[in-house]
Amino acid sequence: MATTIQLLRSDVAQQRPDPGVLRNAIPMVNIHEDEPGLYFTDRLGDLFKVGPVAVSDFTPNSTPQGHQGNSKGELWFDTSGASHVLKVYDGSLWEDCFPDPGGTVTSVALTLPASVFSVTGSPVTTSGTLTATFSSQTQNTVFVAPDGSNGTPTFRALSQADIPDLSATKITTGQFATGRIPDLDASKITSGALSSALIPNLDASKISTGTLLYSVGGTGISSVPLDGELLIGNSALATWSKATLNAGLNVALTNAGGSITIATDADPTFTSLLLDDGGGETLTLTVRNISPASSYSLSFPPADGPNNAVLATNGAGQLSFETSIVGFDTVSADTLIVNNAYTVATLPGPNPGQIARVTDATAPSIGSAVVGGGAAVALCWYNGTAWTVIGV
C-alpha cells in the first residue's frame, strides 16, 4: 500500500515559518504560487530558504504573513527594471550577482590594416554590423614577416629563407613551372627523392649555392678537387669521398689538371719475370738470394751473338756472348765439354761464375769449398769468394 508523506505546509502567500517554533531537521514548505519555497533551520536556529529562486518585481517576503525578513544566500531574479537582474541576499542587503560595470557606449568602430583588409559598416552608433574583407593583393605573394628580420608582416614574394628544410616526399603531385622556382640553396633539400614526373625541365642555374647530399643524388662534397682527385664510393659512410690513386710497385703516377698519367717507373724493380711466347709456353726468371748480400747490375750485349754462344760476365757486370769458356774444352749446340787438366792448385781466375773440373779433390761435398790433395774428381764454380763444389 502506498504511503503518503506530508510536510509542514502553508498555502498563504509569503508565509514563512517562525524559526523559534520550527524544530531542527523538520522542513516546512509554502505552496502558494506567488512565492513558493522550502525552508529549514540550522542548528543555531536561523531560517534558510532552499528554493526556488523568487521571480518578481518586488523583494521576496515584502509583505510577510509569518516570519519577517529574508534568509542568507536566498536568490531573487528582480524583474522590476528594464534589465532583469539576479540578486542574492548577503544577510543584510540584496546584492547583484553580476553587477553592471557602468559607463556608456555611443559608437563602436573597427580599424584594421588597409593593406590587408577592407572594412565596411564602421562606426556603429546605434545598431549595425562591422564587416572586414581581404584586400586584393599582387599575384604570387604571401603574408609573411620581413625577409631576414623581425617585423610587421606584409604581402611579398617568398625568398630562400622562407622555405624550411623540407622532405621531397611532401610534394606528391603536379609540376612546378620554372618561373615559380626561386634561386634555391641545395641544402634545403635534405631527404627524400623527387619523382621525375614532378620535376620540370629546370635550368641548373636555379641551384646556385649549397651542396646536394648523396641521399638525394648529389655528391655531398662542396670543396674544389685537387689535381688527380677522383670520386670514390664509400659504402661504410654511404657517401662519396675524394681520393687520389696510389701507385703500385714499378708504377709512376702524374696528377695534372683534368688528367692522370700512368706509366712504368723509370727504374723498375722485379724479383721475377714471366716471359710468354704467345703460344702458351712461358719462362720465369727469378732472382735468388745473393751471397754475399750485395746488389749488382748486369748489362746485356748491344747485339745478338754467334750460333751456340753463351752469356758470360767479365766480373764487372758486362755480359757478352762467348764461344769458349775458361775450364771448358768446347761449347757446342748440345754439350759443354769440361777440361780435366785442373788441380785445385792450378784453378784459373778468380772470376765469379767460372766453372772448372778438378781431379785431386779431397772428400768433395756439394756446397762446400773444394780442397786439393786427394784423388776425387769434382765439378766446381767460383762464387766470388771461393771455388765451391757443385757436382761429384
Secondary structure as GFF3:
##gff-version 3
##sequence-region A 1 392
A	DSSP	beta_strand	8	10	.	.	.	ID=ss1
A	DSSP	beta_strand	28	30	.	.	.	ID=ss2
A	DSSP	beta_strand	37	41	.	.	.	ID=ss3
A	DSSP	beta_strand	47	51	.	.	.	ID=ss4
A	DSSP	beta_strand	54	56	.	.	.	ID=ss5
A	DSSP	beta_strand	75	78	.	.	.	ID=ss6
A	DSSP	beta_strand	85	89	.	.	.	ID=ss7
A	DSSP	beta_strand	94	96	.	.	.	ID=ss8
A	DSSP	beta_strand	117	120	.	.	.	ID=ss9
A	DSSP	beta_strand	131	134	.	.	.	ID=ss10
A	DSSP	beta_strand	142	144	.	.	.	ID=ss11
A	DSSP	beta_strand	154	156	.	.	.	ID=ss12
A	DSSP	three_ten_helix	160	162	.	.	.	ID=ss13
A	DSSP	three_ten_helix	168	170	.	.	.	ID=ss14
A	DSSP	three_ten_helix	178	180	.	.	.	ID=ss15
A	DSSP	beta_strand	184	185	.	.	.	ID=ss16
A	DSSP	three_ten_helix	186	188	.	.	.	ID=ss17
A	DSSP	three_ten_helix	196	198	.	.	.	ID=ss18
A	DSSP	three_ten_helix	204	206	.	.	.	ID=ss19
A	DSSP	beta_strand	207	209	.	.	.	ID=ss20
A	DSSP	three_ten_helix	214	216	.	.	.	ID=ss21
A	DSSP	beta_strand	230	234	.	.	.	ID=ss22
A	DSSP	beta_strand	239	243	.	.	.	ID=ss23
A	DSSP	beta_strand	251	256	.	.	.	ID=ss24
A	DSSP	beta_strand	259	264	.	.	.	ID=ss25
A	DSSP	beta_strand	272	276	.	.	.	ID=ss26
A	DSSP	beta_strand	282	286	.	.	.	ID=ss27
A	DSSP	beta_strand	310	313	.	.	.	ID=ss28
A	DSSP	beta_strand	319	322	.	.	.	ID=ss29
A	DSSP	beta_strand	328	331	.	.	.	ID=ss30
A	DSSP	beta_strand	336	338	.	.	.	ID=ss31
A	DSSP	three_ten_helix	344	346	.	.	.	ID=ss32
A	DSSP	beta_strand	355	361	.	.	.	ID=ss33
A	DSSP	beta_strand	376	382	.	.	.	ID=ss34
A	DSSP	beta_strand	387	391	.	.	.	ID=ss35
###
